[in-house]
Amino acid sequence: MGVSTMFLAFIFLQTKITPMATVESRMIDEMSGIAKSRKYKDTYWVHNDSGDSARIFAIHKNGKLIQPNQSEYEGIKLEGSTNFDWEDIAIDGDTIYVSDCGDNLNFRKDLCVYAFKEPNPLTATTIKDVKKIRVAYPDKTETSSWHYDCESIAAWKGTLYFITKWRAGKSKIPDVGASIYCLKNPRYDQVNVLTKLDTNEDLGGWVTACDISPDGKQIALLTQFPNQSIQIFDLTKGDKILHHLMKKIPFYGANQCEALCWDSPQSFLFGNEQRELFQINR
């Protein structure tokens, strides 16, 4: 099979995807995470990447902003928090987790997750009771390869899952490998050392988001360049999670996609930094 034929066959196996909506608010200008509310109907929590203030927003699936009835609204601010490199958001029960674990240059020693009760998007402008969960990797050293840039976090019944985005060697060039870590019963008075569960050296693209299914039995990963996909892994077969692939959904045309959530047991909602929203069935 020639190179051109192989390329056409690869494209044939993928789904060309087009946005179902665009986030209307220009304040959400680099969407990096999305989580579906368990409490409020048709409500999705999103945030921007690094460079923004410490704030979150609520939107509907059609991209419209949910907000209090006031003209000066600037999102819901997290008091006492900093957006150094926010990369993902997750919901577990009535608790929201925002992950500040991005580490493009492999130098950070202040990785953390902010935890707080889900606010009412129609009334809240500030969240005052924000807890800070400080985290560290068990296997990272001064000479480690750059395998610790985490853009993906998920939560289920008090356990947090972190999936790292690898970089080739010691450079900013993204790689296609990833490792998954977990943290059970996080403490707020100390640095929490994560537990490493598994590594997969080739997922076909760097991992930019993840989420756990509504029944807690599967975890979905969103991969970006060179191959865009959603990959579903089984959480019920032990710690070697990244080796229990259940299904891979390849697609193309989604630009810089970095936000993913389960929208139902059979579908996903995901978004990109160009403010576009997509829906795809599993």
Secondary structure as GFF3:
##gff-version 3
##sequence-region A 1 282
A	DSSP	alpha_helix	3	13	.	.	.	ID=ss1
A	DSSP	beta_strand	15	16	.	.	.	ID=ss2
A	DSSP	beta_strand	21	22	.	.	.	ID=ss3
A	DSSP	beta_strand	31	36	.	.	.	ID=ss4
A	DSSP	beta_strand	44	48	.	.	.	ID=ss5
A	DSSP	beta_strand	55	59	.	.	.	ID=ss6
A	DSSP	beta_strand	65	66	.	.	.	ID=ss7
A	DSSP	beta_strand	76	78	.	.	.	ID=ss8
A	DSSP	beta_strand	88	92	.	.	.	ID=ss9
A	DSSP	beta_strand	95	100	.	.	.	ID=ss10
A	DSSP	beta_strand	112	117	.	.	.	ID=ss11
A	DSSP	beta_strand	126	127	.	.	.	ID=ss12
A	DSSP	beta_strand	131	136	.	.	.	ID=ss13
A	DSSP	beta_strand	149	156	.	.	.	ID=ss14
A	DSSP	beta_strand	159	165	.	.	.	ID=ss15
A	DSSP	beta_strand	178	184	.	.	.	ID=ss16
A	DSSP	beta_strand	192	193	.	.	.	ID=ss17
A	DSSP	beta_strand	195	200	.	.	.	ID=ss18
A	DSSP	beta_strand	205	212	.	.	.	ID=ss19
A	DSSP	beta_strand	218	226	.	.	.	ID=ss20
A	DSSP	beta_strand	228	234	.	.	.	ID=ss21
A	DSSP	three_ten_helix	241	243	.	.	.	ID=ss22
A	DSSP	beta_strand	245	252	.	.	.	ID=ss23
A	DSSP	beta_strand	257	264	.	.	.	ID=ss24
A	DSSP	beta_strand	267	272	.	.	.	ID=ss25
A	DSSP	beta_strand	276	281	.	.	.	ID=ss26
###
